[in-house]
Every structure is written in structure tokens, then in C-alpha cells.
Amino acid sequence: MKLKAFINKSWPGVVRAKGFFWLATRPHYVGEISQAGALIRTGKRGLWCLGSQASVA
């Protein structure tokens, strides 16, 4: 609910924004947020890489 409240607020002065986020209820998943003007999109991008614990093929 905190993410939804944040998204639904007005963002004065912000023209474009893009980035990644995680939710405490889904800590293994990468979320993406993209905002341009009045259009805001969020979605699931995949899984977080754990750096040194991740295997590299």
C-alpha cells in the first residue's frame, strides 16, 4: 500500500523518472518504475542478483 500511495501522489517538477525497487513482501524480485508526464508504470523485471553468491556461466 505504501508504493501505491507514493505512485498516486503528485510529483511536482518531475518530468521523467525511471528506476528499480523491491518490496518487503517480495524481496527476491526486482520491480521497475517508469514515469513520463502523467503516465506511471510499474512491473516485475526478474530476480535480484546476489553478487558474489550468484553463479556466472
C-alpha positions in Angstrom: 0.0 0.0 0.0 2.9 2.4 0.6 4.1 2.0 -3.0 0.6 2.7 -4.3 0.3 5.8 -2.1 3.7 7.0 -3.4 2.7 6.5 -7.0 -0.7 8.2 -6.6 0.9 11.4 -5.2 1.6 14.3 -7.5 5.3 14.6 -8.4 5.7 18.4 -9.0 8.7 19.3 -11.1 9.4 15.7 -12.2 9.2 15.3 -16.0 10.7 11.8 -16.3 11.9 9.1 -13.8 13.0 5.5 -14.1 14.4 3.1 -11.7 14.3 -0.2 -9.8 12.7 -1.1 -6.4 12.0 -4.0 -4.2 9.0 -4.8 -1.9 9.5 -6.2 1.6 6.8 -8.8 0.7 8.7 -10.0 -2.4 12.4 -9.4 -1.6 13.8 -11.7 -4.3 12.1 -9.8 -7.2 13.2 -6.7 -9.0 10.5 -4.1 -9.6 10.8 -1.3 -12.2 9.1 2.0 -12.1 8.9 4.4 -15.1 7.3 7.8 -15.2 6.8 10.3 -18.0 4.4 13.1 -17.5 1.2 11.8 -16.1 1.9 8.2 -17.1 3.4 5.9 -14.4 4.2 2.2 -15.0 5.4 -0.4 -12.6 6.3 -4.0 -13.3 8.3 -7.1 -12.4 11.7 -7.3 -14.1 13.1 -10.5 -12.7 15.2 -11.7 -9.7 17.9 -9.8 -7.9 21.5 -11.0 -8.4 23.2 -11.7 -5.2 26.7 -10.6 -6.4 29.3 -12.9 -5.1 26.8 -15.7 -4.4 25.5 -15.8 -8.0 27.0 -18.3 -10.3 28.4 -17.0 -13.6 28.3 -19.3 -16.6 
